[in-house]
Amino acid sequence: MCNWEQAWLAYEPIENQKDKKYFESVYTQQNGVLVESALREIKTAAEKLFSITVRRGENREEAGLILELNPALNLGKEGYQITEEEDRIYIRAAKENGLLYGTFRLLIMVSSRKEIAGISIREIPSNPVRMLNQWDNIDGSIERGYAGRSFFYENGKVCVTERIRDYARLLCSVGINGISINNVNVRNGAEWLISERHYKELEQISHIFAQYGISMYLCIDFAAPMTLGGLSCADPLKEEVKDWWEKKCGEIFGRLPNMGGFLVKADSEGRPGPFAYGRNHADGANMLARAVKPYGGTIIWRCFVYNCQQDWRDRRTDRACAGYDNFMPLDGKFDDNVILQIKNGPIDFQVREPVHPLFGGLQHTNQMLEVQIAQEYTGQQIDVCYLVPMWKEVLDFSTGCGKPEDTVADIISGRTFGQQRCGMAAVANTGRDANWTGHDLAGANLYGFGRLAFAPQLSAEEIASEWISLQISRDSDVNRSISDILLRSREVYEKYTAPLGIGFMVNPAHHYGPNPEGYEYSKWGTYHRADHLAVGVDRSAGGTGYSEQYFEKNAALFREKGTCPENLLLFFHRVPYTYRLHSGKTLIQHIYDSHFEGHEQVLQMQKDWELLEGRIPQHIFLRVKERFTRQVENSREWCDVINSFFYRKSMIPDEQGREIF
């Protein structure tokens, strides 16, 4: 018996059996591995939803569900259409991948109690690459993991378990088609994943993911020719280094046929890279790209590159500028099987950041958006923080790049610049906890990322409601209550943490809880510069110049206090505490009010949750209740620490006379 739950694929029994007739018999002429996965899923769902055993019929006229391949359909490799015709459901696709995705879509619709009688839908994924990045370490720990230990590794060994199959099912059901299975910080033995030590187990895992249309990627150490091969250097332009990688890739792709390629973090936060040899990122990425190209492989190269040895006294150097400064001069110099993976903002997954200016800036280079499902800076799966609204804001951001389709969603889909290798990636939030994500409500972020990567036009409201129906309750009143908690949670979290885009007022290293000056005199470049008169960083044209990395449409907004969106005011400007916001409040009063309001709204969310007792599964109710107890304490601490910090800096009292320490 497994010790983990089935999340949104629990397929809880349905009282209304009107759709049962479609699942008594299924017909298909296809026998490929992906269709076999689809048929297994139909069998599992029918048993749980309707307490019936599906027959695989030999006569299509007697079947209620028909899976049909038609290469002439203009649906691409992964698209599908689902229709009801003559009291039968047809799932049609041009390729098996589409049949599998269509099967999961139908089952999720039935399980979430959506109407399928008369159904007629046609869906093609917007983004070619839809990928999860696991930050799992080979010792079984997970960097920025908040849901237990890894189910991929333990004590230096690769684990092959049935849980990985269930994980593949969950990911495929929401449209994920790629996964990197180890931490981008490749160390402490993980360097040896690309060796005979681990090929046997990795081949088995690769095979599991292949059955669900998910390509497997490995994160590699750029210095592997030295650490594994015994070479004297890892210079990407040296012939012996190129030869080593070519032979190694032949070995890897020969043993792991479902390999998609490599994800690389280089010259970032101490990781080795081409800079050591006077080379640039294109030199490093292209060398690897040519080694994997004979096997159809892709190199995904992270753009999270900045000076992590900054002198805090230096007011001109700006970490926010680093990604653009490093990669814009290289636009068009990367091979066609390289993708640059760019974080949603220029700092590091804060609850509020401007969209990265590389989106729209890079016009001749494959690129994909990187977000973080793991809540490193957004509550660590202790505090509820539904992130889909944030991701929607990023996707809908108009870059002003001069093309008719200029949003981030347009760019990463390939529509804007005619690219084929592009998409979305996310740092996963999963672990060995029974519910996969630590906080039950954090499951909405994992589910939501997959749905949004496949279909960015979906709203945060639609995704939340669908997930709640699948994983917690189909009751409409319960759905509304939990949706309300989720949909306001990011705004609430933002209110009681770092104000108006300033970010990074967290405890160093583990990043949970408030510490306004924890990073203020450090090497990491995450400063707020608060003193007795003002707070914020001047990133305008007269400051660090970061605002000028945007096209004029956005630069014109960001460079002036009066036009800058107020939720980013302190990110772009140094602002006196007496400055009046559009609300008429002073900056300091806004800080006081928002932090008190944030804590009060957490108390209200806690009360709203407690009203659900007896109306949802008790184990879910109790687990989330415990998290709310901790979130109430955390929001109180944030409120008191941040307000006291700014009061002691400014010595301006709260107009409402509330207690500030």
Disulfide bonds with the S-S distance in Angstrom:
none
